[in-house]
Amino acid sequence: MTDQRPTPQSIDDFIALRRGIHAAPELGFKEFGTSDLVARLLEGWGYEVERGVGRTGVVGTLKLGAGERSIGLRADMDALPIVEATGLPYASANPGVMHACGHDGHTTILLAAARDLAERRNFSGTVRLIFQPAEEMEGGAVKMIEEGLFERFPVDAVFGMHNWPNLPAGEFRFINGPTMASVDWIVISMEGKGGHGAKPHETVDPVVAAASLVMALQSVVSRNVDPKDPAVLTVGMIHGGAAPNVIPDKVELQITVRAFRREVAALIGERVRVLAEAQAASFGAKVVIRHPTGYPALTNHDAETDFARDVAQRHFGSDRVGELAPQMVSEDFAFMLEQRPGSYLFVGNGPSADLHSPHYNFNDDVIEPAARYWVALAEDYLAANAPAGGKA
């Protein structure tokens, strides 16, 4: 994606920018056009820009005054492998790829805030704008961290924001402590002996063994996990066979496990292994299990979350600020919060289809208040009279 339009100035310009990003979505680590657009705009506003952080990530730095404190604001840029079904005039022109999670909006919000921060010049210290690639199950945050994100671009605290469907548009929600679940993957290959569908007695049917395992797994959370510990086990994919009259040699199952405590995730993983081996043995099959770890649970830091909430209340009013229950979805900003204190907050997207739906669309009315919030957060955090703890 190459965008040669004039530098956006008004909110209408940023809405057009967002829709342009939406029409040209790019998958994780392939955000070449989006990252180039981001970098060129930041450079035009006077930021020091580093490209290629975490392959396609961009970091913009703006230093003003003598302040020694620094704040990081992060937005994600990648799209999803989804066929868009919105019918919008600016729908994806990249078949099979769609901004179905609002990262086009997140990128635009942070760009709008970047422009205002550079024009207002109303802080003393350092603002780091982190435009991250590959949030959608690709671990872009990890790649940026591995390439020295916080050593090369130090911050005292880092903040992220996500739109949230069906919350009032432009309202803010906060969560202290555990906020979004960890996610791990388990890939199970149920291996039997294939043959003709008319002669099942001469085979070891991995389809039946896999089906039995799916049902057995339904008891793991309900009977092995303490009811006070939220957890989810989902069998999301089953692949096996190529014809209705042929029993295949193997069936593959792919599973996600979500929890807020690592001990709970480990318990579920062990129960999956035991059940898979037992079910396979009961049908005379064999099983091969891979268990790659994914994202840790996202845990907000109390001091930074309290500060972020206070900023929203002072600048937008208490009636537009509230709490949100912890969510079982996952987010790789968790890795950044393991490295630096900070908080992940939510902004209402208004009535809309859910995230990752082919019918989802980011609400452009959210851009202005969300960008204004980022500006307020950065300016208050870097206020000349802000004490060390960050309270303005």
FITINU-861103 format. One record per atom (N, C-alpha, C): residue in one letter; x, y, z. Coordinates in steps of 0.001 Angstrom, whole numbers, plus 500000, padded with zeros to 6 digits. Atoms other than C-alpha are relative to their C-alpha. Example, Ala and Ser with C-alpha at 12.3 -4.5 7.8 and 13.67 -1.06 7.14 Angstrom:
% residues 2
A500890498810500000/A512300495500507800/A500900501200500000/S499180498810499940/S513670498940507140/S499230501090500730/
This chain:
% residues 392
M500852498810500000/M500000500000500000/M500881501231500000/T499291498730500055/T501451503352498964/T498979501118499991/D500979498932499848/D499532506424500082/D500678501323499695/Q499402498736500411/Q500415509663498297/Q499104501195500328/R500891498894499670/R497597511741499771/R500701501026500881/P499402498985499130/P498397515010501556/P499954499564501460/T499966500303498581/T499275514849505232/T498652500340500638/P501314499726499403/P496014514533507226/P500082501113501038/Q500057498895499057/Q495032517610509212/Q498730499951500838/S501281499991499291/S491340517398510123/S499592498578500358/I500501501326499640/I489397514540511678/I499461499283498767/D500477500626501236/D487810513958508279/D501159499395499207/D498818500541500680/D491302513466506845/D500427498682500630/F499598501239499323/F492053510850509475/F498980498887499762/I501002501011500357/I488770509073508772/I500302499438498611/A499636500464501341/A489764508924505104/A501257499138500041/L498776500796499846/L493178507666506146/L499679498606500514/R500382501303499435/R491624504899508251/R499343499125498951/R500697500786501013/R489395503822505393/R500970499540498905/G498980500431500946/G492399503732503081/G500793498815500522/I499312501141499392/I494212501434505509/I499098498774499983/H500946501120500000/H491071499318505768/H499927499338498625/A500117500538501359/A490928498901501996/A501249499274499549/A498735500624500399/A494553497749501858/A500605499234501170/P499529500710498809/P494916495270504744/P501205499114499691/E498801500822500152/E498161493375505300/E500139499075501205/L499840500983498935/L498824490228507316/L501274500267500809/G498878499821499104/G501334489965510142/G501347499827499329/F498645499937500546/F504952490763509242/F500022500291498506/K500067499587501402/K503752491845505792/K499416501412499882/E500623498671499990/E502593495342506776/E500940501045499373/F499007499130500629/F505033496960504354/F499405501363499630/G500626498743500379/G502640499570502979/G499544500794501203/T500499499315498812/T501079500370506351/T501146500608500791/S498881499479499219/S504418500743508129/S500704501141499279/D499399498895500748/D505779502929505336/D499156501264500141/L500903498865499818/L502721505172505577/L500194500610501378/V499817499529498628/V503129505403509354/V501319500757500133/A498675499398499848/A506840506178509141/A500076501353499295/R499930498745500741/R506428508876506486/R499213501109500691/L500776498990499290/L503705510654508440/L500726500473501258/L499276499627498783/L505698510562511686/L501201500888499672/E498850499187500402/E508777511901509925/E499552501410499623/G500502498692500386/G506699514732508471/G499589500858501176/W500384499255498798/W505571515708511971/W501177500246500935/G498814499698499217/G509133515862513295/G500456498916500951/Y499569501102499143/Y509493512480514983/Y501303499383499474/E498913500891500371/E512707510497515008/E499380498622499759/V500700501230500375/V511620507311513245/V500990498878499741/E499230501217500256/E513088503833513318/E499067498982499352/R500779501007500718/R511735501399510754/R500573498609500242/G499521501372499980/G511977497627510695/G500274499439501372/V499849500552498650/V511780497055514448/V499015498841500139/G500898501148500049/G510395493519514695/G499501499779498585/R500259500175501438/R510571493161510883/R499306501204499385/T500741498919500646/T507841495628509929/T499478501032500994/G500446499034499008/G507350497591513146/G500665501352499824/V499507498628500071/V507879501336513468/V499945500594501403/V499982499269498735/V508899503377516519/V500296501458499703/G499803498568500143/G508506507152516528/G500297500620501349/T499578499376498744/T510216509270519189/T499923501513499875/L500059498547499929/L509477512868520150/L500464500420501387/K499456499519498738/K511593514524522844/K499816501510500075/L500200498569499786/L510693517920524274/L500446500369501410/G499650499500498687/G512056519955527159/G501094499204500672/A498938500629499222/A514329518742529914/A499512498801500803/G500540501115499230/G512027516076531329/G500721498695499713/E499271501262500137/E513685512722531954/E499083498799499871/R500918501136500038/R510569510579531978/R499573499706498572/S500412500412501348/S509290508620528977/S498786499096500091/I501225500808500059/I506008506986527974/I499909499352498633/G500225500707501252/G505233504391525333/G498509499805499744/L501381500245500425/L501932504245523416/L500063499045498819/R499891501055501017/R501342501158521269/R498705499819499230/A501121500385500861/A499048500394518324/A500440498836499129/D499702501136500876/D498850497207516243/D499545500335498581/M500230499620501399/M498819497286512427/M499474498878499120/D500265501122500898/D498092493789511079/D498520499685499872/A501367500442500282/A494912492365509560/A499897498485500185/L500297501418499794/L493345488898509632/L499729499292498672/P500332500766501212/P492975486112507029/P498516499665499939/I501455500117500014/I489214486691506728/I499471500645498722/V500647499426501181/V487040487290503661/V498955501015500473/E500890498938499521/E485288490618504261/E498604499867499393/A501388500103500457/A481484490623504053/A499209501244500365/T500701498780499596/T480670494230504977/T499290500686498851/G500562499289501137/G479905495461501470/G500283501485500001/L499681498583499910/L481451498818502361/L500692500483498728/P499311499483501184/P482680501095499565/P501512499966500145/Y498559500084499772/Y486129500931501165/Y500400498622500541/A499695501369499566/A486058497167501797/A501355499559499463/S498674500508500357/S489254495158501490/S500132499741498505/A499662500281501389/A490798495134498043/A501039498893499907/N499040501106499926/N493107492323499164/N499209498737500335/P500890501140499768/P491062489115498752/P500498499074501112/G499678500923498923/G490966486950501850/G500714500625501177/V499353499285498891/V492520489600504114/V499096501157500407/M500952498995499532/M490493491951506306/M500426500579501340/H499854499379498686/H490849494434509141/H498725499724500785/A501193500434499278/A488314492541511235/A500139500163501508/C499808499804498559/C489707493579514623/C500201501467500345/G499892498579499736/G490009497328514231/G501414500533500093/H498635499495499940/H493779497587513933/H500207501188499064/D499963498805500841/D493214500049511100/D499609501227500807/G500402498912499119/G491428502199513672/G501052500316501045/H498976499774498977/H494099501706516330/H501184500772499423/T498888499306500651/T496816502784513894/T499648501450499729/T500429498637500296/T494831505833512835/T499886500842501256/I500119499275498734/I494074506832516416/I501364500477500479/L498678499613499522/L497748506803517345/L500665501010499069/L499481498990500930/L498660508726514200/L499366501367500265/A500667498726499693/A496062511385515012/A500556500595501283/A499391499528498761/A497474511604518534/A501416500504499753/A498627499589500319/A501002511828517098/A500020501405499413/R500070498674500618/R500047514815514987/R499719501065501058/D500363499012498986/D498425516605517943/D501120500207501017/L498896499865499041/L501308515874520332/L501119500857499416/A498938499234500650/A503773517279517819/A499623501461499835/E500435498621500188/E501681520399517210/E499855500738501330/R500244499359498716/R500759521098520837/R501308500241500773/R498706499904499322/R504296520471522220/R499810500371501474/N500432499650498643/N502760520477525689/N500440498949501015/F499470500936499012/F504993518082527615/F501507500180500086/S498552499964499818/S508509517735528920/S500470498576500265/G499574501386499893/G510076514348528340/G499996499340498639/T499900500766501238/T509928511617525710/T498744499165499768/V501110500846500442/V507004510071523853/V500534499002498980/R499662501056500953/R507604506736522109/R498684499427499445/L501180500571500643/L504951505669519617/L500402498684499351/I499625501353500426/I505128501914518994/I498908499454499085/F500937500577500962/F503411500675515845/F500446498561499744/Q499575501395499941/Q503537496917516242/Q499422499166498862/P500529500946500980/P503240494286513521/P499479498743500679/A500231501414499693/A501721490822513755/A499494499719501407/E500593500336498699/E499570490912516875/E499162498736499934/E500972501090500123/E497154488288515545/E500680498629499940/M499453501349499854/M498780485076516804/M501348499813499327/E498683500091500628/E502132485898515221/E501120500425500948/G498986499627499023/G503919487324518263/G500864501175499594/G499231498830500395/G504949490683516836/G500621500729501173/A499433499360498815/A505457492071520332/A501279499309500420/V498804500763499634/V507939489291521061/V501157500357499084/K498951499690500958/K509858490048517883/K500582501380500266/M499502498663499697/M510107493736518750/M500855499994501267/I499258500082498742/I511249492924522289/I501335499299499777/E498754500718500288/E513822490419521000/E501008500880499270/E499122499089500733/E515208493152518758/E500325501263500803/G499547498936499109/G515762495393521775/G499084501188500116/L500949498888499971/L512580497480521785/L500238500926501191/F499953499152498814/F512869498687525367/F501417500399500401/E498629499557499795/E516656498849525414/E500343501144499049/R499726498959500994/R516817500935522238/R499087501206500175/F500999498932499845/F513700502966523061/F499415499916501408/P500441500189498607/P513437503090526880/P498715500771500311/V501207499342499496/V510085503890528493/V499844499673501476/D500312500257498594/D509029504240532105/D498702499228500152/A501268500728499996/A505572502890531284/A499512499895498570/V500512500219501357/V503773501529528239/V498507499715500076/F501454500117499984/F500077501689527370/F499505499542498631/G500656500440501224/G497862500008524782/G498503500214500108/M501451499760500031/M494239500461523710/M499370499117498934/H500745500789500981/H491686498252521957/H498557500464499972/N501426499709500101/N488254499092520618/N499199498788500499/W500829501090499462/W485419497063522155/W498568500142499490/P501353499925500564/P482198496345520230/P498922499987501079/N501220499972499203/N478838497103521811/N500160500661501368/L499908499016498940/L480194499468524439/L499728501364499357/P500294498693500595/P479051503082523936/P501232500617499343/A498879499477500777/A481237504705521314/A500693501137500741/G499219498940499390/G484030506808522761/G500052499978501505/E499874500153498550/E483596505635526344/E501176499083500307/F498781500716499646/F486567504137528203/F499736499023501144/R500138501025498980/R486830500987530282/R501388499541500443/F498719500349499408/F489603499846532612/F499863498723500827/I499955501227499203/I490618496629534368/I501310500003500776/N498791500180499204/N493075496290537247/N500357498526500069/G499549501377499840/G495169493124537441/G499759499154498760/P500208500892501152/P494420490086535233/P498903500531499080/T500883499293500924/T492757491481532122/T499600499145498802/M500279500864501146/M493039489064529179/M500756498694500211/A499498501335499687/A493707485343529245/A501263499659499208/S498925500605500776/S496801483457528218/S499385499109498925/V500459500961501003/V496513481276525127/V501164499097499614/D499046501008500467/D498379478075524290/D499313499144498957/W500531500872501025/W497965475701521394/W500398498561500290/I499679501433499937/I497802471911521438/I499584499389498668/V500263500654501286/V498066470000518165/V500145498499500205/I500034501448499775/I497112466330518324/I499821499290498672/S500133500858501177/S497692463840515534/S499580498611500466/M500529501324499658/M495502460767516021/M500301499080498824/E499492500824501085/E497187458047513972/E499473498565500110/G500552501353500028/G495437454823512981/G500484499228498791/K499698500775501212/K495364452506509990/K498821500176499047/G501076499719500932/G493379453595506969/G499570498782499199/G500496501089500836/G491359451476504608/G498667500361499365/H501275499802500679/H488120451030502713/H498896500204501018/G501102499727499095/G485028452457504343/G499062498819500173/A500853501190499904/A483251449136503654/A500610498910500866/K499309501025499214/K485846447194505716/K500620500615501251/P499453499327498821/P486180449087508996/P500726499066500951/H499367500941499094/H487183445894510819/H501468499765499660/E498609500165500390/E490449445901508892/E500812501276500246/T499343498711499776/T491304449451509973/T500070500322501487/V500071499332498699/V492052451477513068/V499553501418499687/D500641498767500493/D489711454402512553/D500358501205500875/P499636498837499192/P491289457680513738/P498882501022500105/V501126499064499933/V488055459581513008/V499176499721501249/V500769500367498810/V486173457669515688/V500784500338501272/A499171499700498832/A489084458018518115/A500045501510500257/A499965498548499846/A489278461759517450/A498666500527500518/A501320499570499544/A485526462171517913/A499811499687501477/S500104500377498596/S485685460324521212/S500833500931500872/L499148499083499244/L488544462567522330/L499337501366500145/V500668498700499920/V486586465726521502/V498971499998501119/M501015500070498951/M483778464597523763/M500638499865501374/A499335500163498707/A486145463523526540/A500591501318500493/L499382498738499609/L487825466927526509/L499005500986500608/Q501002499073499478/Q484544468630527386/Q499918499973501519/S500054500099498535/S484968467480530993/S501205500627500682/V498758499525499377/V488431468983531546/V499754501245500845/V500221498769499244/V487377472503532555/V498948499791501083/S501108500145499043/S484157471425534273/S500318499084501170/R499743500988498953/R485708468599536315/R501433499986500526/N498611499997499536/N489450469294536655/N500493501369500450/V499574498651499663/V489686473073537032/V499107500561501098/D500747499350498924/D488674474929540183/D499014500998499385/P501001499077500581/P485408476768539359/P500329501470500193/K499634498594499783/K486956479970540739/K501062500466499012/D498974499659500978/D489617479871537990/D499396499972498597/P500536500004501365/P488274480991534586/P500949499270499045/A499205500729500985/A489450478715531777/A499101499578498843/V500725500430501195/V488421477756528257/V500888499040499218/L499338500936500904/L489390474751526143/L499123499885498760/T500764500025501245/T488307474915522503/T500698499136498961/V499528500739501162/V488757472323519774/V499501500754498779/G500411499121501084/G488747474686516837/G500159499421498612/M499753500568501324/M489971472499513989/M500127498491500091/I499812501443500194/I489655468861512937/I500190499766498515/H499709500291501406/H491252467737509689/H500292498517499839/G499728501409500255/G491125464209508340/G499119499462498906/G500774500638501054/G490054462223505352/G499861500849498769/A500162499301501271/A489490463086501718/A498833499457499191/A501119500597500725/A486562460866500660/A499082499308501000/P500939500578499036/P483395459579502366/P500100498482500125/N499924501466499947/N484201455918501575/N501402499514500320/V498629500368499648/V487812455970502797/V500262500384501449/I499577499708498628/I488962455696506395/I501452500464499941/P498648499459500143/P492069457895506694/P500982499374500978/D498954500485499101/D495365457055508328/D500087500833501274/K499882499159498813/K495252460011510682/K499036501171499936/V500830498806499844/V493205462959511936/V500759500971500900/E499330498992499171/E494623466214513292/E498972500884500674/L500828499087499224/L492965468240516026/L500870501158500470/Q499290498836499483/Q494003471781516944/Q499150500659501069/I500697499588498782/I493092473113520365/I500630501282500532/T499489498867499236/T493400476412522198/T499589499858501454/V500228500030498556/V493670476659525976/V500196501415500532/R499926498636499463/R492956479932527786/R499775499973501509/A500117499912498546/A493400480805531448/A500672501285500459/F499336498824499438/F494514483632533716/F501223499630500824/R498836500433499230/R496971481567535733/R500733498909499236/R499193500964500728/R499844479619534193/R499826498589500553/E500192501328499409/E499247476774536668/E498749499325499455/V501245500558500540/V495721476337535333/V500222499532498570/A499714500395501379/A496921476277531732/A500825498716499961/A499169501214499947/A499534473651532671/A499169498786500379/L500883501100499601/L496906471512534395/L499158499534498818/I500827500369501148/I494660471622531327/I500841499279498954/G499128500652500971/G497576470751529049/G500312498565500375/E499699501361499552/E498420467723531146/E498768499099499874/R501210500807500130/R494807466533531227/R499705499680498529/V500181500271501425/V494591466879527443/V500925498862499567/R499053501057500365/R497715464727527085/R499521498634500490/V500437501284499422/V496395462021529424/V498783499469499260/L501213500438500682/L492996461896527752/L500287499590498558/A499675500345501384/A494463461890524235/A500665498634499921/E499322501293500009/E496746458988525035/E499045498868500361/A500941501039499579/A493972457060526782/A498977499705498909/Q500973500213501063/Q491439457589523994/Q500633499281498812/A499314500662501103/A493976456589521354/A500203498526500313/A499742501395499623/A494898453436523257/A498723499180499988/S501250500761499928/S491267452460523713/S499499499586498613/F500392500342501369/F490832452382519911/F501125499329499216/G498874500619500683/G494198450846519133/G500783500951499123/A499302498989500792/A495517454114517680/A501210500516500768/K498871499322499373/K498619456143518426/K499752501509499935/V500202498561499964/V498861459805519246/V501340500716500080/V498838499116499935/V501465462490518650/V499498501384500396/I500488498745499444/I501088465713520635/I501093501058499933/R499135498812499938/R502687469130520114/R499278501051500819/H500620499060499068/H502089471788522750/H500812501298500049/P499262498730499975/P503620475150521746/P499307501024500888/T500573498955499165/T503139477954524246/T499706501221499150/G500418498835500759/G501435481117523051/G500245501290500751/Y499892498727499304/Y500717484393524807/Y499744499790501491/P500334500048498575/P500854484851528588/P498736500805500274/A501128499164499593/A497943486352530457/A500453501456500065/L499709498570499933/L497809490131530148/L499550500506501366/T500271499524498648/T498039491618533635/T500359501473500105/N499769498572499860/N497629495355534094/N500622500322501349/H499369499528498767/H499754497133536686/H499087501025500661/D500999499192499294/D497690498837539367/D500282501495499921/A499711498565499956/A499493502195539594/A499742500649498651/E500174499444501340/E499515502755535828/E498539499960499566/T501426500093500341/T495909501579535456/T499208501062500742/D500683498955499238/D494747503892538233/D500273501374499389/F499659498725500632/F496595506761536559/F499240500173498693/A500691499929501294/A495115505955533140/A498511500260500184/R501419499776499706/R491618505813534618/R499765501438500459/D500131498636499496/D492143509106536423/D500078501017498858/V499904499116501171/V493202510761533149/V498668500042499258/A501277500053500717/A490002509579531472/A498907500734500764/Q501040499346499211/Q487821510794534333/Q500154501515499988/R499776498553499959/R489429514246534455/R499743500668498651/H500116499374501312/H489376514851530713/H498671499709499297/F501235500374500697/F486130513111529712/F498789499937500919/G501107500090499062/G484023512964532874/G499733498569500428/S500219501337499445/S483130510030535102/S498912499228499280/D501086500689500674/D480006509281533077/D500465499282498738/R499474500671501184/R482206508181530149/R501122499025500345/V498921500874499527/V484511506010532252/V499390498910500863/G500519501095499201/G483833502599533739/G500957498838500051/E499190501211499859/E485088499108534426/E499522498958498985/L500325501121500876/L485165496012532223/L500444498728500691/A499592501277499412/A485240492408533390/A501183499424499223/P498911500664500725/P488377490387532539/P499458499173498840/Q500434500642501234/Q488161488879529062/Q500835498749499712/M499289501244500288/M489069485362527885/M500734500038498659/V499193499855501208/V490469486616524566/V501428500341500417/S498589499829499683/S494242487056524337/S500608501115499171/E499404498811500605/E496601489847523342/E501495499996500304/D498568500123499751/D500366489884522853/D500621501254500606/F499520498897499181/F500680493288524542/F500405499491501380/A499609500619498734/A500998490960527539/A501515499908500137/F498544500102499948/F504662490489526619/F500631501343500362/M499458498682499671/M505273494234526807/M499793500317501470/L500267499743498589/L503645494404530238/L500827499103500908/E499044500780499223/E506020491666531389/E501352500711500068/Q498721499293500061/Q508904493979530452/Q499962501365500683/R500123498661499445/R507596497356531628/R498631500150500662/P501329499741499415/P504806498628533903/P499118500723498995/G500913499335500918/G501712499831532116/G498600499468500132/S501403500402499946/S498085499206531295/S499427499916498597/Y500717500204501254/Y495825498032528494/Y498548500361500255/L501343499495499757/L492513499861528234/L499126499807498759/F500977500275501045/F489384499705526092/F499168501244499713/V500871498898500404/V487358502227524113/V498803499419499260/G501202500547500610/G483763501573523097/G499938500267498509/N500149499878501449/N483118500958519399/N498544500202499590/G501415499871500330/G479346501349519649/G499421498683499518/P500615501241500500/P476870498783518274/P500728499512498751/S499264500519501157/S478781496532515891/S500088498495500075/A499680501424500007/A479557493008514832/A501209499771500893/D498920500305499077/D482023491244517087/D501352500025499288/L498649500076500536/L485771491299516639/L500208498671499284/H499664501158500834/H487048488840513999/H498812499504499175/S501122500337500865/S483664488773512297/S500230500587498610/P499879499429501340/P483618489227508496/P499106501215499787/H500910498857500091/H480890491846509151/H500455501172500876/Y499529498947499086/Y482923493903511645/Y500483501229499233/N499437498763500538/N483750497541510926/N500314500932501152/F499612499033498981/F485628500030513057/F499147501260499865/N500856498814499958/N483531503036514103/N500879501257499942/D499158498814500168/D485154506229512786/D499724501085501030/D500298499010498967/D483423508276515503/D500908499844501221/V499132500275498852/V485891506722517958/V501366500670499833/I498645499512500250/I489004508211516324/I500305501254500809/E499719498723499337/E488697511727517757/E500128499857501514/P499839500082498539/P488008510899521441/P501165499098500420/A498901500899499626/A490496508017521505/A501348500675499797/A498754499264500226/A493249510171519976/A500184501076501070/R499926498967498954/R492407512949522423/R500394499387501344/Y499596500672498764/Y492752510432525245/Y501499499726500007/W498551500263500047/W496244509378524090/W500780501283500268/V499318498730499787/V497271513037523990/V499953500390501471/A500149499648498588/A495910513665527486/A500868499107500878/L499204500934499193/L497593510546528863/L501480500354499924/A498582499686500166/A500992511436527404/A500349501330500654/E499700498686499430/E500825515091528407/E499934499980501521/D500105500060498544/D499673514317531940/D501144499183500603/Y498914500841499489/Y502269511577532385/Y501324500753499970/L498742499260500165/L505024513928531173/L499868501457500411/A500174498625499530/A503721517053532866/A501225500428500786/A498784499505499346/A506516519229534155/A499960499833501505/N500099500087498551/N505151518987537704/N499516498621500463/A500461501336499617/A504240515271537643/A501043499336500883/P499050500687499143/P505851513393540559/P500455498700499374/A499356501185500578/A507916510247539961/A499015498871499739/G500941501092500168/G504948507936540339/G499082500159498807/G500807499798501195/G503251509439537315/G498666500655500262/K501291499371499696/K500291510986539152/K500061501490499703/A500009498578500304/A499423514354537717/A499110500735500981/
